[in-house]
Amino acid sequence: MSESITPLGSRVLVEILAEDSMTASGLVIPDTAKEKQQKGLVISVGDDEDLINVSVGEKVLFPKYTGTELTLDGKDYLVIDASELLAVLGRVTD
């Protein structure tokens, strides 16, 4: 990302992960039939550490219609409040 974006407060910048374009059986899914993606990779976090419990590099799950979408350098991003994140995917806990 050539342009730097730093979210403010309790917001998180998430890169929206691309959805598979093919089913397990080999059928190609056209863009018009794809669901809005709800998974992303945390790129940057705001400065309100008390309200943010995710780290850069973690994969997260978020609601279908939330946040502010933007596109930079051909990649899709979402600025979302940390309180709206639903889950961290693949986090190993003790």
C-alpha positions as CSV (number, residue, x, y, z in Angstrom):
1,M,0.0,0.0,0.0
2,S,1.8,3.2,-1.1
3,E,-0.5,5.5,0.8
4,S,-0.5,5.2,4.5
5,I,-3.8,5.1,6.4
6,T,-3.9,5.2,10.2
7,P,-7.3,4.6,11.8
8,L,-8.3,6.9,14.7
9,G,-9.6,5.9,18.1
10,S,-11.1,2.4,18.3
11,R,-11.2,1.9,14.5
12,V,-9.3,-0.9,12.6
13,L,-8.2,-1.0,9.0
14,V,-9.0,-4.4,7.5
15,E,-7.9,-5.6,4.0
16,I,-10.9,-7.5,2.6
17,L,-9.8,-11.0,1.7
18,A,-10.7,-12.2,-1.8
19,E,-13.4,-14.8,-2.1
20,D,-12.7,-18.0,-4.1
21,S,-13.9,-17.7,-7.7
22,M,-14.5,-21.5,-8.0
23,T,-16.5,-24.0,-6.1
24,A,-15.0,-27.3,-4.8
25,S,-16.5,-29.1,-7.7
26,G,-14.8,-26.7,-10.2
27,L,-17.7,-24.4,-11.1
28,V,-16.7,-20.8,-11.7
29,I,-18.7,-18.3,-9.6
30,P,-19.3,-15.0,-11.5
31,D,-18.8,-11.7,-9.7
32,T,-22.5,-11.0,-9.8
33,A,-23.3,-14.1,-7.8
34,K,-20.7,-13.7,-5.1
35,E,-21.7,-12.8,-1.6
36,K,-20.2,-9.7,0.1
37,Q,-17.1,-11.0,1.8
38,Q,-17.0,-10.9,5.6
39,K,-13.4,-11.9,6.3
40,G,-10.3,-9.7,6.4
41,L,-6.8,-9.2,7.5
42,V,-6.0,-6.5,10.1
43,I,-3.6,-4.0,8.5
44,S,-3.6,-1.2,11.1
45,V,-5.2,-0.3,14.4
46,G,-6.2,2.9,16.0
47,D,-4.6,4.4,19.1
48,D,-7.3,3.5,21.7
49,E,-5.6,0.4,23.1
50,D,-8.3,0.0,25.8
51,L,-11.0,-0.8,23.2
52,I,-9.0,-2.7,20.6
53,N,-8.3,-6.4,21.2
54,V,-7.0,-7.4,17.8
55,S,-3.5,-7.2,16.4
56,V,-2.0,-6.4,13.0
57,G,-1.8,-9.6,10.9
58,E,-4.8,-11.3,12.5
59,K,-7.7,-12.5,10.3
60,V,-11.1,-11.3,11.5
61,L,-14.8,-11.8,10.8
62,F,-17.1,-8.8,10.5
63,P,-20.8,-8.2,9.7
64,K,-21.8,-8.1,6.0
65,Y,-22.9,-4.4,6.0
66,T,-20.6,-2.4,8.2
67,G,-17.7,0.1,8.2
68,T,-16.5,2.4,5.4
69,E,-15.2,0.7,2.3
70,L,-12.2,2.1,0.3
71,T,-10.0,1.0,-2.5
72,L,-6.3,1.8,-2.7
73,D,-3.8,0.4,-5.2
74,G,-6.4,-2.1,-6.4
75,K,-7.0,-3.6,-3.0
76,D,-10.3,-3.3,-1.1
77,Y,-10.2,-2.1,2.5
78,L,-12.7,-1.5,5.3
79,V,-12.4,0.9,8.2
80,I,-14.5,-0.5,11.0
81,D,-14.9,0.1,14.7
82,A,-13.3,-2.6,16.8
83,S,-16.5,-3.2,18.7
84,E,-18.2,-4.3,15.5
85,L,-15.7,-7.2,14.8
86,L,-17.3,-10.5,15.4
87,A,-14.4,-12.9,15.8
88,V,-10.7,-13.5,15.3
89,L,-10.0,-16.4,13.0
90,G,-7.3,-18.9,13.9
91,R,-6.1,-17.3,17.1
92,V,-4.4,-19.9,19.3
93,T,-5.4,-19.6,23.0
94,D,-4.1,-21.4,26.1
